[in-house]
Amino acid sequence: MYAWFSTDVTIRPDDIDLNNHVHNSRYVDFVLAARYDQMARCYHMSMEEFVTMGFSWVNTETYIQYRRPMRLGQTARVWTRISEFYPRSVRVEFRIDDAKTAKECCRGHQMYTMVSTIDGRSVTIPDDIRQRYAILEQTEDNTDGAP
């Protein structure tokens, strides 16, 4: 299995819905923010580097299983890892916990397809990118206590 990485996200007032907890759509934003952070910090290849190379990622599938609500004042600890590589896409698993209690709030997965920034069509993931993102072992950037 590939390594888990975590990023903390502070719950802000604009994340809260009419039921006084984080709106379901914001969890997708939390995962996106975590992946953006982790691409540069943990995989050492930022989104800007992909764009410079003529590539981008498109989210083609999202599944979320909600377990408990998050509220204003909490910090979400967003765990992600690549679980599978496909020729043109990757499956990213995620889990979002309350950072203080470590209780799971939701889990799920997303599929990201690599596309050309020139024409928007899907492209095969180059081997060098696949190798940079295929981190198997624990590293100093990989926080202990991964799910």
DADA-V733646 format. One record per pair of residues at least 12 apart in sequence whose C-alpha atoms are under 10 Angstrom apart, sorted by sequence separation. I is the first residue (numbers start at 1). J is the second residue. D is the distance in whole Angstrom. If there is no record, write none. Layout:
i=I j=J d=D
i=I j=J d=D
This chain:
i=14 j=26 d=9
i=15 j=27 d=9
i=35 j=47 d=9
i=36 j=48 d=10
i=80 j=92 d=7
i=81 j=93 d=6
i=82 j=94 d=9
i=94 j=106 d=8
i=95 j=107 d=4
i=96 j=108 d=9
i=113 j=125 d=9
i=114 j=126 d=10
i=80 j=93 d=6
i=81 j=94 d=7
i=94 j=107 d=6
i=95 j=108 d=6
i=15 j=29 d=10
i=79 j=93 d=8
i=80 j=94 d=4
i=81 j=95 d=9
i=93 j=107 d=8
i=94 j=108 d=5
i=95 j=109 d=9
i=11 j=26 d=10
i=15 j=30 d=10
i=79 j=94 d=5
i=80 j=95 d=7
i=93 j=108 d=6
i=94 j=109 d=6
i=78 j=94 d=7
i=79 j=95 d=5
i=80 j=96 d=9
i=92 j=108 d=9
i=93 j=109 d=4
i=94 j=110 d=8
i=78 j=95 d=6
i=79 j=96 d=6
i=92 j=109 d=5
i=93 j=110 d=7
i=77 j=95 d=8
i=78 j=96 d=5
i=79 j=97 d=8
i=91 j=109 d=7
i=92 j=110 d=5
i=93 j=111 d=9
i=11 j=30 d=9
i=76 j=95 d=10
i=77 j=96 d=6
i=78 j=97 d=7
i=91 j=110 d=6
i=92 j=111 d=6
i=10 j=30 d=9
i=76 j=96 d=6
i=77 j=97 d=5
i=78 j=98 d=9
i=90 j=110 d=8
i=91 j=111 d=5
i=92 j=112 d=8
i=9 j=30 d=7
i=75 j=96 d=10
i=76 j=97 d=6
i=77 j=98 d=6
i=78 j=99 d=9
i=90 j=111 d=6
i=91 j=112 d=6
i=8 j=30 d=9
i=9 j=31 d=9
i=75 j=97 d=8
i=76 j=98 d=5
i=77 j=99 d=5
i=89 j=111 d=7
i=90 j=112 d=5
i=91 j=113 d=9
i=7 j=30 d=9
i=74 j=97 d=10
i=75 j=98 d=6
i=76 j=99 d=6
i=77 j=100 d=9
i=89 j=112 d=5
i=90 j=113 d=7
i=7 j=31 d=9
i=9 j=33 d=8
i=74 j=98 d=7
i=75 j=99 d=5
i=76 j=100 d=9
i=88 j=112 d=9
i=89 j=113 d=4
i=90 j=114 d=8
i=8 j=33 d=9
i=9 j=34 d=8
i=74 j=99 d=8
i=75 j=100 d=7
i=77 j=102 d=8
i=86 j=111 d=10
i=88 j=113 d=6
i=89 j=114 d=6
i=7 j=33 d=8
i=8 j=34 d=8
i=70 j=96 d=10
i=74 j=100 d=8
i=75 j=101 d=10
i=76 j=102 d=9
i=77 j=103 d=10
i=83 j=109 d=9
i=85 j=111 d=10
i=86 j=112 d=10
i=87 j=113 d=9
i=88 j=114 d=6
i=89 j=115 d=9
i=7 j=34 d=5
i=32 j=59 d=10
i=70 j=97 d=9
i=71 j=98 d=10
i=74 j=101 d=10
i=77 j=104 d=9
i=80 j=107 d=10
i=82 j=109 d=9
i=84 j=111 d=9
i=85 j=112 d=10
i=86 j=113 d=9
i=87 j=114 d=9
i=88 j=115 d=8
i=6 j=34 d=7
i=7 j=35 d=8
i=70 j=98 d=7
i=76 j=104 d=10
i=77 j=105 d=10
i=78 j=106 d=10
i=79 j=107 d=9
i=80 j=108 d=10
i=81 j=109 d=9
i=82 j=110 d=10
i=5 j=34 d=9
i=6 j=35 d=9
i=7 j=36 d=10
i=8 j=37 d=10
i=60 j=89 d=9
i=62 j=91 d=10
i=64 j=93 d=10
i=66 j=95 d=10
i=67 j=96 d=10
i=68 j=97 d=9
i=69 j=98 d=9
i=76 j=105 d=9
i=78 j=107 d=10
i=80 j=109 d=9
i=82 j=111 d=10
i=5 j=35 d=9
i=7 j=37 d=7
i=59 j=89 d=9
i=61 j=91 d=9
i=62 j=92 d=10
i=63 j=93 d=10
i=64 j=94 d=9
i=65 j=95 d=10
i=66 j=96 d=9
i=67 j=97 d=10
i=68 j=98 d=10
i=6 j=37 d=9
i=7 j=38 d=7
i=57 j=88 d=10
i=58 j=89 d=9
i=59 j=90 d=10
i=60 j=91 d=10
i=62 j=93 d=10
i=63 j=94 d=10
i=64 j=95 d=9
i=6 j=38 d=8
i=57 j=89 d=9
i=59 j=91 d=10
i=5 j=38 d=7
i=57 j=90 d=10
i=89 j=122 d=9
i=5 j=39 d=10
i=28 j=62 d=8
i=70 j=104 d=10
i=88 j=122 d=7
i=89 j=123 d=9
i=28 j=63 d=10
i=68 j=103 d=9
i=69 j=104 d=10
i=70 j=105 d=7
i=88 j=123 d=6
i=89 j=124 d=8
i=90 j=125 d=9
i=5 j=41 d=10
i=6 j=42 d=9
i=28 j=64 d=9
i=67 j=103 d=9
i=68 j=104 d=7
i=69 j=105 d=6
i=70 j=106 d=10
i=87 j=123 d=8
i=88 j=124 d=4
i=89 j=125 d=7
i=5 j=42 d=7
i=27 j=64 d=9
i=67 j=104 d=7
i=68 j=105 d=5
i=69 j=106 d=9
i=87 j=124 d=5
i=88 j=125 d=5
i=4 j=42 d=10
i=5 j=43 d=10
i=66 j=104 d=9
i=67 j=105 d=5
i=68 j=106 d=7
i=86 j=124 d=9
i=87 j=125 d=6
i=88 j=126 d=9
i=3 j=42 d=10
i=25 j=64 d=10
i=27 j=66 d=10
i=66 j=105 d=6
i=67 j=106 d=5
i=86 j=125 d=8
i=87 j=126 d=9
i=24 j=64 d=9
i=65 j=105 d=9
i=66 j=106 d=4
i=67 j=107 d=8
i=85 j=125 d=9
i=87 j=127 d=10
i=90 j=130 d=9
i=38 j=79 d=10
i=65 j=106 d=6
i=66 j=107 d=7
i=24 j=66 d=8
i=38 j=80 d=9
i=64 j=106 d=7
i=65 j=107 d=5
i=66 j=108 d=9
i=27 j=70 d=10
i=34 j=77 d=9
i=35 j=78 d=9
i=38 j=81 d=10
i=64 j=107 d=6
i=65 j=108 d=6
i=87 j=130 d=10
i=90 j=133 d=10
i=102 j=145 d=9
i=104 j=147 d=9
i=34 j=78 d=6
i=35 j=79 d=9
i=63 j=107 d=8
i=64 j=108 d=4
i=65 j=109 d=9
i=86 j=130 d=10
i=24 j=69 d=9
i=33 j=78 d=9
i=34 j=79 d=8
i=35 j=80 d=7
i=63 j=108 d=5
i=64 j=109 d=7
i=85 j=130 d=8
i=102 j=147 d=10
i=23 j=69 d=9
i=24 j=70 d=10
i=30 j=76 d=8
i=31 j=77 d=10
i=32 j=78 d=10
i=34 j=80 d=8
i=35 j=81 d=9
i=62 j=108 d=8
i=63 j=109 d=5
i=64 j=110 d=9
i=21 j=68 d=10
i=22 j=69 d=7
i=23 j=70 d=9
i=30 j=77 d=9
i=31 j=78 d=7
i=62 j=109 d=6
i=63 j=110 d=6
i=21 j=69 d=6
i=22 j=70 d=6
i=23 j=71 d=9
i=30 j=78 d=7
i=31 j=79 d=8
i=61 j=109 d=8
i=62 j=110 d=4
i=63 j=111 d=9
i=85 j=133 d=10
i=20 j=69 d=9
i=21 j=70 d=6
i=22 j=71 d=6
i=27 j=76 d=9
i=31 j=80 d=8
i=61 j=110 d=5
i=62 j=111 d=7
i=85 j=134 d=9
i=19 j=69 d=10
i=20 j=70 d=9
i=21 j=71 d=5
i=22 j=72 d=8
i=60 j=110 d=7
i=61 j=111 d=5
i=62 j=112 d=9
i=84 j=134 d=9
i=97 j=147 d=10
i=20 j=71 d=7
i=21 j=72 d=7
i=27 j=78 d=9
i=59 j=110 d=7
i=60 j=111 d=5
i=61 j=112 d=7
i=82 j=133 d=8
i=83 j=134 d=9
i=95 j=146 d=10
i=96 j=147 d=10
i=19 j=71 d=10
i=20 j=72 d=8
i=59 j=111 d=6
i=60 j=112 d=6
i=61 j=113 d=9
i=81 j=133 d=10
i=82 j=134 d=8
i=95 j=147 d=8
i=58 j=111 d=8
i=59 j=112 d=4
i=60 j=113 d=7
i=81 j=134 d=10
i=82 j=135 d=9
i=94 j=147 d=9
i=16 j=70 d=9
i=17 j=71 d=10
i=57 j=111 d=10
i=58 j=112 d=5
i=59 j=113 d=6
i=81 j=135 d=9
i=82 j=136 d=10
i=15 j=70 d=10
i=16 j=71 d=7
i=57 j=112 d=6
i=58 j=113 d=5
i=59 j=114 d=9
i=15 j=71 d=9
i=16 j=72 d=7
i=56 j=112 d=10
i=57 j=113 d=5
i=58 j=114 d=6
i=15 j=72 d=8
i=35 j=92 d=9
i=56 j=113 d=8
i=57 j=114 d=5
i=58 j=115 d=7
i=13 j=71 d=9
i=14 j=72 d=9
i=56 j=114 d=6
i=57 j=115 d=6
i=11 j=70 d=8
i=12 j=71 d=9
i=13 j=72 d=6
i=35 j=94 d=10
i=55 j=114 d=7
i=56 j=115 d=5
i=57 j=116 d=9
i=11 j=71 d=7
i=12 j=72 d=6
i=13 j=73 d=9
i=34 j=94 d=10
i=55 j=115 d=6
i=56 j=116 d=6
i=57 j=117 d=9
i=11 j=72 d=5
i=12 j=73 d=7
i=31 j=92 d=10
i=54 j=115 d=8
i=55 j=116 d=5
i=56 j=117 d=6
i=10 j=72 d=9
i=11 j=73 d=6
i=12 j=74 d=9
i=31 j=93 d=10
i=54 j=116 d=6
i=55 j=117 d=5
i=56 j=118 d=10
i=58 j=120 d=9
i=10 j=73 d=7
i=11 j=74 d=6
i=12 j=75 d=9
i=31 j=94 d=7
i=53 j=116 d=9
i=54 j=117 d=5
i=55 j=118 d=8
i=57 j=120 d=10
i=10 j=74 d=7
i=11 j=75 d=6
i=31 j=95 d=9
i=50 j=114 d=10
i=53 j=117 d=9
i=54 j=118 d=7
i=56 j=120 d=9
i=58 j=122 d=9
i=79 j=143 d=9
i=9 j=74 d=9
i=10 j=75 d=5
i=11 j=76 d=7
i=31 j=96 d=8
i=51 j=116 d=9
i=52 j=117 d=9
i=54 j=119 d=10
i=55 j=120 d=9
i=57 j=122 d=9
i=81 j=146 d=10
i=9 j=75 d=6
i=10 j=76 d=6
i=30 j=96 d=9
i=50 j=116 d=10
i=51 j=117 d=7
i=55 j=121 d=10
i=56 j=122 d=9
i=80 j=146 d=9
i=8 j=75 d=6
i=9 j=76 d=5
i=10 j=77 d=9
i=50 j=117 d=9
i=55 j=122 d=9
i=56 j=123 d=10
i=79 j=146 d=7
i=80 j=147 d=9
i=8 j=76 d=6
i=9 j=77 d=6
i=27 j=95 d=10
i=55 j=123 d=8
i=79 j=147 d=8
i=7 j=76 d=8
i=8 j=77 d=4
i=9 j=78 d=7
i=27 j=96 d=8
i=6 j=76 d=10
i=7 j=77 d=6
i=8 j=78 d=6
i=55 j=125 d=9
i=6 j=77 d=6
i=7 j=78 d=5
i=8 j=79 d=9
i=5 j=77 d=10
i=6 j=78 d=5
i=7 j=79 d=7
i=5 j=78 d=8
i=6 j=79 d=4
i=7 j=80 d=9
i=4 j=78 d=10
i=5 j=79 d=5
i=6 j=80 d=7
i=4 j=79 d=6
i=5 j=80 d=6
i=6 j=81 d=9
i=4 j=80 d=6
i=5 j=81 d=6
i=3 j=80 d=8
i=4 j=81 d=5
i=5 j=82 d=10
i=2 j=80 d=10
i=3 j=81 d=6
i=4 j=82 d=8
i=27 j=105 d=10
i=31 j=109 d=10
i=2 j=81 d=6
i=3 j=82 d=8
i=4 j=83 d=10
i=27 j=106 d=8
i=31 j=110 d=9
i=50 j=129 d=9
i=1 j=81 d=9
i=2 j=82 d=6
i=3 j=83 d=9
i=27 j=107 d=10
i=28 j=108 d=10
i=1 j=82 d=8
i=2 j=83 d=6
i=1 j=83 d=7
i=2 j=84 d=9
i=28 j=110 d=9
i=1 j=84 d=9
i=45 j=129 d=9
i=43 j=129 d=10
i=9 j=96 d=10
i=45 j=132 d=8
i=6 j=94 d=10
i=8 j=96 d=9
i=44 j=132 d=8
i=45 j=133 d=9
i=4 j=93 d=9
i=5 j=94 d=10
i=6 j=95 d=9
i=7 j=96 d=10
i=8 j=97 d=9
i=9 j=98 d=10
i=10 j=99 d=10
i=43 j=132 d=6
i=44 j=133 d=9
i=4 j=94 d=9
i=6 j=96 d=9
i=8 j=98 d=9
i=9 j=99 d=9
i=43 j=133 d=6
i=4 j=95 d=10
i=8 j=99 d=7
i=42 j=133 d=9
i=43 j=134 d=9
i=7 j=99 d=10
i=43 j=135 d=8
i=42 j=135 d=9
i=39 j=133 d=9
i=42 j=139 d=9
i=42 j=140 d=9
i=43 j=141 d=9
i=42 j=141 d=6
i=41 j=141 d=8
i=42 j=142 d=7
i=38 j=141 d=9
i=38 j=142 d=10
i=3 j=133 d=10
i=2 j=133 d=9
i=3 j=134 d=8
i=4 j=135 d=9
i=2 j=134 d=7
i=3 j=135 d=6
i=4 j=136 d=9
i=1 j=134 d=9
i=2 j=135 d=6
i=3 j=136 d=5
i=4 j=137 d=10
i=5 j=138 d=10
i=1 j=135 d=9
i=2 j=136 d=4
i=3 j=137 d=6
i=4 j=138 d=8
i=5 j=139 d=10
i=1 j=136 d=6
i=2 j=137 d=7
i=3 j=138 d=6
i=4 j=139 d=10
i=6 j=141 d=9
i=1 j=137 d=9
i=2 j=138 d=9
i=3 j=139 d=8
i=5 j=141 d=7
i=6 j=142 d=7
i=7 j=143 d=9
i=4 j=141 d=10
i=5 j=142 d=5
i=6 j=143 d=7
i=4 j=142 d=6
i=5 j=143 d=6
i=6 j=144 d=9
i=3 j=142 d=7
i=4 j=143 d=8
i=5 j=144 d=9
i=6 j=145 d=10
i=3 j=143 d=10
i=4 j=144 d=9
i=5 j=145 d=10
i=6 j=146 d=8
i=4 j=145 d=9
i=5 j=146 d=7
i=6 j=147 d=10
i=4 j=146 d=6
i=5 j=147 d=10
i=3 j=146 d=9
i=4 j=147 d=8
